[in-house]
Amino acid sequence: MKLLLCALLLVAGASALKRQTDFLDAFPESWYEEAKNAKDDGLPDIPHFLDADEDLSQYFGDSLMATGRGNKNVLEVAAENGATIFVKAAKLVGLEDELSNTNNITVFIPTNRAFLRLDKLIYLYFLRYPMRLRALIQYHMINGSFRLDKLKDDRSYNTRLRNLTARYDVYGHDHSNRTTHVIQGAHINCEQRDMDASNGVVHFIDDVIQRISYFSSYKALSGCPQFSTLFDGLAVAGLTDKLKNGSLTILAPTEKAFRRLPEGVWEKLIKDKSALTAVLSMHVLNKTYFARGFRDNDVLPSLNKQSTVTVHVRGDRTGKEANCRNCRYEVFVNEAKIVYFDGVTTSGIIHAIDRVMIPKGLLEELTGETV
């Protein structure tokens, strides 16, 4: 079933479109007319913050107390720090009372810049279905008051959206002495975090969360034709049970990636369980690595204790790097390019890649040729 980002919210009975002119001060009237007149099939999948080379979005979704309390509630803290779009959106969909008076909540608030980076079609979609905007905002709220130092790395937390979970991760980058904090793929702003409110804690984020976890990596891979060969191989290697729970990153070769292998290589691998397990376990990382956590030259351990995966980043997300103005943002793991980012699941994350990663020595053995 085709899943839009907001369809993944599973908000039953979308309300009829109502005219809402105060969502954004600069929201053009013509956009409202487009939303009102648009056909449902004219609203495509909501894109993630990174472009993908392959459209696999239909297969993924789409406590401790902080010390001290501020005198202003969460919504007032948001307004005081310039998050006016979030405040207007929350009021628009009837969340003012929940954000102002519900105690012991942690809210990850997208900055105005984060909202303005979204595609126009997203605004059209939410004008058409405001109750789904309400659900999306609730997904940015977790139960319990947490400063970042009280959140546990690679752990999922219940949100205010029917207790669906959002995952928090911390990434250290030894070569750059930097640390990246991410909530469900959205980057937490290091300069605007740990803000106490009278009813909880506020952290500002540089992205609007656009991926929601609904099912396991096992279900995602088993139900996606683009990963049928990979899933069959994982089953033969005895690795599928690992996909049901826990916190794993799957670097998932697509069907196109398997077709790029030299003739006969996959047929030999599938008959050699030991070699097959060595290859496929190299595609499984024992932690959740969102795209926001990748940095150039990061070395990531895999389930194959003999092999690591090295990240190579080209360009930047904004295209504003001085030495890379015409570069497209790309991420490679070893020699494989990530063609679809951040397919989030309840048991981790899936990045689709365009090559099967096979150690050079094993590939030479399988092909009988020097690589």
Residue pairs with C-beta under 8 A, 6 or more apart in sequence:
1 58
2 45
2 58
3 57
3 58
3 59
3 60
3 61
3 62
4 43
4 45
4 46
4 62
4 125
5 45
5 46
5 57
5 62
5 210
5 211
5 212
6 46
6 62
6 125
6 126
6 129
6 132
6 133
6 135
6 136
7 62
8 61
8 62
8 212
8 214
9 132
9 135
9 136
9 139
9 161
9 212
10 214
11 129
11 131
11 132
11 134
11 135
14 128
14 129
14 131
14 132
15 129
15 130
15 131
17 35
17 36
17 127
17 128
17 129
17 130
18 130
19 32
20 32
20 92
20 127
20 130
21 27
21 29
21 32
22 88
22 92
23 88
23 89
23 92
23 123
23 126
23 127
24 85
24 88
24 123
27 123
31 120
31 123
31 124
31 127
32 127
34 124
35 124
35 125
35 127
35 128
36 128
38 124
38 128
43 121
43 124
43 125
43 128
44 121
45 55
45 57
45 58
45 62
46 62
46 119
46 121
46 122
46 125
46 210
47 119
47 210
48 57
48 185
48 210
48 211
48 341
48 342
49 117
49 185
49 207
49 210
49 317
50 291
50 317
50 329
50 341
50 342
51 328
51 329
52 339
52 340
52 341
52 352
53 337
53 339
53 340
53 354
54 226
54 254
54 256
54 339
54 340
54 352
55 340
56 224
56 226
56 254
56 340
56 343
56 352
57 340
57 343
59 220
59 223
59 224
59 226
59 343
60 211
60 220
60 342
60 343
60 344
60 345
60 350
61 211
61 212
61 213
61 214
61 215
61 344
61 345
62 210
62 211
62 212
63 104
63 143
63 144
63 145
63 146
63 150
64 144
64 145
64 146
64 150
65 104
65 144
65 145
66 145
66 146
66 147
66 150
66 194
66 196
66 201
67 147
68 196
69 196
69 197
69 198
70 77
70 195
70 196
70 197
70 198
71 198
72 80
72 197
72 198
73 99
73 100
73 101
73 197
73 198
73 199
74 99
74 100
74 105
74 107
74 197
74 199
74 200
74 202
75 87
75 90
75 96
75 99
75 100
76 100
76 197
77 195
77 197
77 202
78 86
78 87
78 90
78 99
78 107
78 109
78 202
79 87
81 192
81 195
81 202
81 204
82 111
82 112
83 109
83 110
83 111
83 112
83 204
84 112
85 110
85 112
85 115
85 116
86 109
86 110
86 112
86 115
86 137
89 115
89 133
89 137
90 96
90 99
90 137
92 130
92 133
93 130
93 131
93 133
93 134
93 137
94 134
95 134
95 137
95 138
98 138
98 141
98 160
99 105
99 107
99 141
100 199
101 199
102 199
102 200
103 199
103 200
104 143
104 144
104 145
104 199
104 200
105 141
105 142
105 143
105 144
105 145
105 160
105 199
105 200
105 201
106 141
106 142
106 143
106 144
106 145
106 146
106 200
106 201
106 202
106 203
107 140
107 141
107 142
107 200
107 201
107 202
107 203
108 140
108 141
108 142
108 166
108 183
108 186
108 188
108 203
108 204
108 205
108 209
109 140
109 202
109 203
109 204
109 205
110 140
110 186
110 204
110 205
110 206
110 207
110 208
110 209
111 189
111 192
111 204
111 205
111 206
113 206
114 186
114 205
114 206
114 207
114 208
115 208
117 207
118 208
125 132
126 132
126 133
126 136
135 161
136 208
136 209
138 159
138 160
138 161
139 159
139 160
139 161
139 164
139 166
139 184
139 209
139 212
140 159
140 205
140 209
141 159
141 160
141 161
142 157
142 158
142 159
142 160
142 166
143 157
143 158
143 159
143 160
143 163
144 157
145 200
145 201
146 157
146 201
147 194
147 201
148 181
148 188
148 193
148 194
148 203
151 157
151 168
152 168
153 168
153 169
153 170
154 167
154 168
154 169
154 170
154 247
154 287
154 288
155 167
155 168
156 165
156 166
156 167
156 168
156 213
156 346
157 165
157 166
157 167
157 168
158 164
158 165
159 165
159 166
161 212
164 212
164 213
164 214
165 213
165 346
166 183
166 184
166 209
166 213
167 183
167 184
167 213
167 247
167 288
167 344
168 181
168 182
168 183
168 184
169 181
169 182
169 183
169 287
169 288
169 289
169 290
169 293
170 179
170 180
170 181
170 182
171 179
171 180
171 182
171 289
171 293
171 295
171 298
172 178
172 179
173 179
173 180
173 295
173 298
175 295
175 297
175 298
176 295
178 295
180 187
180 292
180 293
180 295
181 187
181 188
181 190
181 193
182 188
182 290
182 292
182 293
183 203
183 205
183 209
184 209
184 211
184 212
184 213
184 290
184 344
185 207
185 209
185 210
185 211
185 290
185 291
185 292
185 342
185 344
186 205
186 206
186 207
186 208
186 209
186 292
187 205
187 206
187 207
187 292
188 203
188 204
188 205
188 206
189 203
189 204
189 205
189 206
192 203
192 204
193 203
193 204
194 201
194 203
195 201
195 202
195 203
195 204
196 202
207 292
211 342
211 343
211 344
212 344
213 344
213 345
213 346
214 345
214 346
215 345
215 346
216 243
216 244
216 245
216 345
216 346
216 347
217 243
217 244
217 248
217 250
217 345
217 347
217 348
217 349
217 350
218 240
218 241
218 243
218 244
218 347
219 345
220 227
220 343
220 345
220 350
221 227
221 230
221 231
221 234
221 243
221 250
221 252
221 350
222 231
222 240
225 255
226 254
226 255
226 352
227 252
227 254
227 255
227 352
228 255
229 253
229 255
229 258
229 266
230 252
230 253
230 254
230 258
230 280
230 283
231 240
232 270
233 269
233 270
233 276
233 280
234 240
234 243
234 280
236 270
236 273
236 276
237 273
237 276
237 277
237 280
237 281
238 273
238 277
239 277
239 280
239 281
239 284
239 303
242 248
242 284
242 303
243 250
243 347
243 348
244 347
245 347
246 347
246 348
247 286
247 287
247 288
247 347
247 348
248 284
248 285
248 286
248 287
248 288
248 347
248 348
248 349
249 284
249 285
249 287
249 288
249 289
249 300
249 348
249 349
249 350
249 351
250 283
250 284
250 285
250 348
250 349
250 350
250 351
251 283
251 284
251 285
251 309
251 333
251 336
251 338
251 351
251 353
251 357
252 283
252 350
252 351
252 352
252 353
253 283
253 336
253 352
253 353
253 354
253 355
253 356
253 357
254 339
254 352
254 353
254 354
256 354
257 336
257 353
257 354
257 355
257 356
258 266
258 356
260 354
260 355
260 356
261 356
261 358
262 363
262 366
262 367
262 369
264 366
264 367
265 358
265 363
265 366
265 367
266 356
268 275
268 366
269 275
269 276
269 279
269 366
270 276
275 362
275 366
278 304
278 306
278 307
278 359
278 362
279 304
279 356
279 357
279 358
279 359
279 362
281 302
281 303
281 304
282 302
282 303
282 304
282 307
282 309
282 357
282 359
283 302
283 353
283 356
283 357
284 302
284 303
285 300
285 301
285 302
285 303
285 309
286 301
286 302
286 303
287 300
288 348
288 349
289 300
289 349
289 351
290 342
290 349
291 331
291 338
291 341
291 342
291 351
294 311
294 313
294 331
295 311
295 313
296 311
296 312
296 313
297 310
297 311
297 312
298 310
298 311
299 308
299 309
299 310
299 311
300 308
300 309
300 310
300 311
300 333
301 308
301 309
302 308
302 309
307 359
309 333
309 334
309 357
310 333
310 334
311 331
311 332
311 333
312 331
312 332
312 333
313 329
313 330
313 331
313 332
314 324
314 327
314 328
314 329
314 330
314 331
314 332
315 321
315 324
315 327
315 328
315 329
315 330
316 324
316 327
316 329
317 329
319 325
319 327
319 328
319 329
321 327
330 337
330 338
331 337
331 338
331 341
332 338
333 351
333 353
333 357
334 357
335 355
335 357
336 353
336 354
336 355
336 356
336 357
337 353
337 354
337 355
338 351
338 352
338 353
339 352
339 353
339 354
340 351
340 352
341 351
342 349
342 351
343 349
343 350
343 351
343 352
344 350
358 366
360 371
363 371
364 370
364 371
